[in-house]
Amino acid sequence: MRQLLQGLISYVGGFTVIAELNDEQVQCLSGGPVLCALSQTINPEAGGIGGTGGSTGGRYSERARAALRAAMTQEGPTLVQSFWHSLMAQRDLLVSHTAIINGFTENKGGLKLLGYLLDTSHTQLLQLTQYLVLVASAAHPYSELLPDVDQLFRPKGHRLMADQLPLAFHLCRPGLPPYGVLPSDDEKDRQTTVAKLGEAVKPFLPGQSEEALDGLSLNFYLTFWRLSLYDIYVPCDSYKKQIASMEREMVEMQGAADGRATAATPNPTKQTIKRAKKEIHRLREHIDKLRVEETLQLENHHRVLERLRRECGGWWKQEVGNEQATVALVKWMLAQRVMLSVQDALFCAHFVKLLVTLHPPGFQLLDFYNVATTLLMVLVQCCTESEARWFGVFLRDIMHYVKDLRSIGDSSKFAEYVAGNSAFYRHYRPYGEKDAEYLKLSELKKGHAKWEGRVCKALKPGLEKSADWSEKRNALTVLISCHEYCPVHYRSARAVMHQLEALSKDQGQPPDIKTMAGGLLSKMRQREDSLLDRPPPKPAHDHSKPSEGQSKSAEAHGKSTEAHNKPSDSHARTTSSSQGHALNALSSPSTGVKRSATDSPNSTTTSPEGKKLRANDERSERSSARERGRPPRE
């Protein structure tokens, strides 16, 4: 059934989900459907959502897409709900059925197959939901496809599994009333949708009570699950880049449209001119759609922020926050949503930044990072490959935010930045307290190193040679997604690079593991010079300068030698130059002079050859002294 549904949506419906996206495409997922489609080279006009390659596929494909849309939206509430129920049941069996899990884990390679089946089943559920959201219309809205809230959270009278609760929120979120509604509609929205969701969610909480949230309000919990990435973040830079790219493409094609010879069309014809004009018209329409979409998203974003500012004061029940409430925030919200999809991973990261902007009473950024880096890293030990990739996206964004905070400036500028924001309190204090101590830049740097160390410590078992294949691949997948911003400290980065080098050189590792480790290692080496807290380079060892101990030893040895070999009066009359000349002559192999073991430059008894050399030196000295006008020494 899964493969049949995937074929219908991909080939007949013209909607394909790209599993691995680059960083720019991931950021475009925060925008509207037009930006998402164009960033992935999908034509938004093909069947209303896009096909691939910018082609509509002909009249037959258009009729097929229209028939599938009608079957799904007009005639298919029961059909769509059956698809949802089947995919969730399949995922539930793969996760919780003991016999199936044992059958996979006992066989070699079974865990790899189990992870693949989980990923494909989950991805298909996300693809179906996204397709239905895009093809829904005003005449046939997405909300009509949804069952009642009670039925969605209790299908066929059976309560969903705990891990299926995020999926239920994911399915119903597009059908809920927009969060950024007008103030006059707030009360109606709260009495209907929020009330139903609250009653449906309480059975999933321990004790079926709001008290299980440890100081967080149920309204805050529901707000977190109602909001989408589209609501809380507008990728203005992505819109600008996409529009600028299309404008450059229009300029390049203008020559072909005017009939001039270009590099792409050296011999323009009527067909190439017509095709170029049509393409320019299409690009202009897409630019207009992008600008309209950005404007609408900005307006929605402002309405959402306005409502959040009104309600955030009651998210924490206590006047002073505490660690238990922060643990509940991570446990009941972030941990359950961060691995749901790449959009949800981005949402969790931007939601943390939103909390800093809103600074609701009770939220403290320092303690949040302490809790998050401790609790969330456990998820890496029990996730699939896709979930590891999504978690890496979340990790990259929250660590990027810490690095941005460090780059604000010196301590004084950082103090000005955090002043007045209760999210940067050093300790839990009442909101607005005048004497509250704020986080310092030095403390943030220490915390950054500590948080990064926890991340690397959690990933370390997966980088060992003896680790399981899936464990190694998950750890490498997380690092590939976040390596630009974690690890960035010299000590932790060098430790990770050492493990990667060992994996890449180990001949017993699978080829894919060696390739991933080697590629990641080369990327980390490229930015090795920019690592933080890099120790100063050690000074080069100068062999010409002896150490302190050697100097003292040589000095003592010199004194003893001088006392033992004190020259006689006759020898003292010889100059240092004559001694040096004699030594050079004696030690030079060209002189042919041989010294016995008893010969010494300070000895009073010399060989005949030595006496002859000394006499020659004395004559040379007398001659030089006579030229300088001084009497020679006798």
HELIX and SHEET records of a PDB file:
HELIX    1   1 ARG A    2  GLY A    7  1                                   6    
HELIX    2   2 LEU A    8  VAL A   12  3                                   5    
HELIX    3   3 ASP A   23  CYS A   28  1                                   6    
HELIX    4   4 PRO A   33  SER A   39  1                                   7    
HELIX    5   5 ALA A   46  GLY A   48  5                                   3    
HELIX    6   6 GLY A   58  ARG A   69  1                                  12    
HELIX    7   7 ALA A   70  GLN A   74  3                                   5    
HELIX    8   8 PRO A   77  SER A   96  1                                  20    
HELIX    9   9 THR A   98  GLU A  106  1                                   9    
HELIX   10  10 GLY A  110  VAL A  135  1                                  26    
HELIX   11  11 TYR A  142  LEU A  145  5                                   4    
HELIX   12  12 VAL A  149  PHE A  153  1                                   5    
HELIX   13  13 PRO A  155  GLY A  157  5                                   3    
HELIX   14  14 ALA A  162  GLN A  164  5                                   3    
HELIX   15  15 LEU A  165  CYS A  172  1                                   8    
HELIX   16  16 ARG A  173  GLY A  175  5                                   3    
HELIX   17  17 PRO A  183  ASP A  185  5                                   3    
HELIX   18  18 ASP A  186  ASP A  189  1                                   4    
HELIX   19  19 ARG A  190  VAL A  194  3                                   5    
HELIX   20  20 ALA A  195  VAL A  201  1                                   7    
HELIX   21  21 LYS A  202  PHE A  204  5                                   3    
HELIX   22  22 PRO A  206  GLN A  208  5                                   3    
HELIX   23  23 GLU A  210  LEU A  213  5                                   4    
HELIX   24  24 LEU A  218  ARG A  226  1                                   9    
HELIX   25  25 LEU A  229  ILE A  232  1                                   4    
HELIX   26  26 CYS A  236  ALA A  257  1                                  22    
HELIX   27  27 LYS A  270  GLU A  311  1                                  42    
HELIX   28  28 CYS A  312  GLY A  314  5                                   3    
HELIX   29  29 GLU A  323  LEU A  329  1                                   7    
HELIX   30  30 VAL A  330  LEU A  334  3                                   5    
HELIX   31  31 ALA A  335  ARG A  337  1                                   3    
HELIX   32  32 VAL A  342  LEU A  358  1                                  17    
HELIX   33  33 LEU A  365  LEU A  375  1                                  11    
HELIX   34  34 LEU A  376  CYS A  382  5                                   7    
HELIX   35  35 GLU A  385  ARG A  406  1                                  22    
HELIX   36  36 SER A  411  VAL A  418  1                                   8    
HELIX   37  37 SER A  422  PHE A  424  5                                   3    
HELIX   38  38 LEU A  441  LEU A  459  1                                  19    
HELIX   39  39 LYS A  460  LEU A  463  5                                   4    
HELIX   40  40 TRP A  469  CYS A  482  1                                  14    
HELIX   41  41 TYR A  490  LYS A  505  1                                  16    
HELIX   42  42 PRO A  511  GLN A  526  1                                  16    
HELIX   43  43 GLU A  528  SER A  530  5                                   3    
HELIX   44  44 GLU A  548  HIS A  564  1                                  17    
HELIX   45  45 ASP A  569  ALA A  572  1                                   4    
HELIX   46  46 SER A  576  SER A  587  1                                  12    
HELIX   47  47 PRO A  608  ARG A  628  1                                  21    
END                                                                             
